[in-house]
Amino acid sequence: MQKFTSDDFVTMPWKNGGGTTVQLASYPAGADHASFEWRVSAADITTAGPFSLFAGYDRSIAILQGNGIALELDSLHATMLTPDNKPFAFRGEQQVHVSLLDGPVKDLNIMTRRTSWTHTLEKLQFSGSMQCAMQADQIFIYNTRGATVHCRTLAGRELECGIGEAVLIDATDGDHVDLSASGTATLYIARLTARRNDQ
């Protein structure tokens, strides 16, 4: 069980040089644009333009702040994405052009190397107590808004996850995580699973 705060985040340029992104976590640690197996990052989008190409990776994006964006994939159609929408998945080799709906936005990105990892990304709002199923080799919980969340694993490990902080939990800690919050919290949960030889 590992906690990530602003002290751990790394700001780096976009692969295409068009902006900057804040890397929240990656595997293996210290990997560059060409060598990471998975990466979780957040970025401010202030102008229209192309996304970087990441051939061989699967991607998911969610809007954390702002009114939203329009994503044009391979010049075929546009997908509107706002903070109220579910995260949107696409392939890293697709040509993606982004337009702002009304002002800048902050987004969350998950990327996994297709040959070795898979992922899902979901938005969760809750208050009180609940169990969050692992359903993966690792689960990354990012608290974006609201109350601090107390995370406790079946192995007895526990951490407080405040706004703008994240927790990475391994499946060896049990098949679920107990979450509790005194008020409403908004979380993004990425489930990361390594591919086996038969996948």
N, C-alpha and C positions, 0 to 999 in steps of 0.2 A: 504494500500500500504506500503510495507516494503522493505527496502534495506538491502542487505547483502554484507559485505566486508570481507577482510582477517581478520579483528579484530573479526568478528563473527564466522568464520569457526573454526571447532573443529577437531583436528587430533586424530584418535583413531586406535587401532589395528584391523586387519581383524578378523572376527569371528573365522576363522580357525587358526589364529596366523601367517599366512604366509606373512604378510606385514602390511602396514598401509593405511588408507584412510582418506581423508579430507572431513568431513561432511559439506556441504554447507548450508543445511537447513533440518529440519525434523518436523514432527507433530506426537504427541504433543511435544513441546519443552522439552528437557531433557530426552526423552525416550531412552532406551537402545536397544541392538540388538533384544531383544525378544518382545518389547512392542511398537515400532513405528508403526504408521499407514501408513505414507509415508516418504521417505527419498531421498534426492538428495546428491550425493557425487562424489568426483573425487579421482582417485588413480593412483599412478605410478606402472606399472608392469615392473619389471626388470628381472624376470626369469620365466621359464615355471613352471606350477603347477596347482593345482585344485582351482576352485572358492569355496568360502564358500557356504554351503547349507542354503537356506532360505525358508523352506517349508511353503506353504500358501501365498507366495508373488509372484507377477508378476514383472518381471525385464526388463529393457531396457538398452542397453549399446551403447556408441558411442566412437570413437577414436578421441581425441582432438589433440594429438601430437604424432609423431613417424611414422614408416612405416606401422605398423599394427600388427594384431594378427590372429591366427587360433584358432577357438573355436570348440572343439570336444564335442558334446552333447550326453550323455548316450552311449558313445563308438560306435556311429553309423555312424556319418559323421562329416566332418570338415567344418566350415563356415569361410571364409576369411573376415576380417573386417579391413578396412583402413579408414583414415580420409575422403576419398572421398565417402564412402558408407553411405547409410541411417542407422540410429540407428537400432540395432538388438534386438528383443524381445524374451524372453524365460521365463520359469517357474523356480522359485527359488528352487524347489526340484529336478530339473534335475542335473545330474552329469556332470559338465563342467570342461574340462581341457583346459588350454590356453597355446599356444606356440607362441613365438615371431617370426615375419617374418624376421626382421633384426634390432635388437636393441630394447631398452626399449621404452615403450609408456606411455602416460597419457590417461586415459579414464574417461568418465562421466557415472554415474550409476543412474538410477531412480528405486525405489522399492515402490510398493504399496501393502498393505494387501488385498488379493483377495476378502475377504468377505465384505470389507467395502469401498474400493476405486478402481478406475480404472485410467489408465493414458495413454497418448500418448507422444511421444518424436519426435521432428522434428528439422532439421537443417535449418537455414534461413540465407542467405546472401543478404544484401540489402544496398542501399545508397539512400540518399534523404529522402523522407517521404512515409509512408505507414500506413495502418490500420491493426492491428493484432487482429483477431477475438478471443473473449474469449472462447466460445464453451466449457466451463467447469466451475466448481465451483471456481477454482483457477488456475492461470497461473504463471509459474515460468520462468523467462527470464534470461538466463546466457550469458553474453557477453564474448566470448573467444578470439576474435582477431579483430584488426582494430580500427575503430573510436568509440568514446564515443557515446552512444545512449541516446537521450532524450525521456523519457516515460511520456505520459500524458493520464489520464483517463477521461471519460466523466463526472466524479464527480469533475473534476478540480484539482485533485492531480497530481503532477509531480515530477520526479526525474531524475537525471543524472546517467546513468549506464556505468561505465568505464570498461576497460579490466580487467577481473578477478572478476568482481562484478556481482551481481544478484538482481533481483527485483521480489517480490511476490505480485500479485494483485488478489483481490477478485472480484467475479462476481457482488457484490453489487456496485462496482465502474462503472458498465456499460457493454455493450455487446462487446466492443472492446477497444483496447489501441492504441493511436496514437504514432507511433515511428518516430523519425527523426535522421539523422546522416549526418555529413558534408562529410564523406567519406564512404568507404565500411566497413561494420561491419559484423562479423560472430556471430550469436546467436544460442543457443540451447533453444528450447521452450518446456517445459513440461506442459501439460494440465492435471489437477488433478480433478477428479470428484468423489464425495461421492456416494456410491450406495444407492438407495432408496429401500423401502420395496418390490417394485414390480420388482426390477432388479434381 
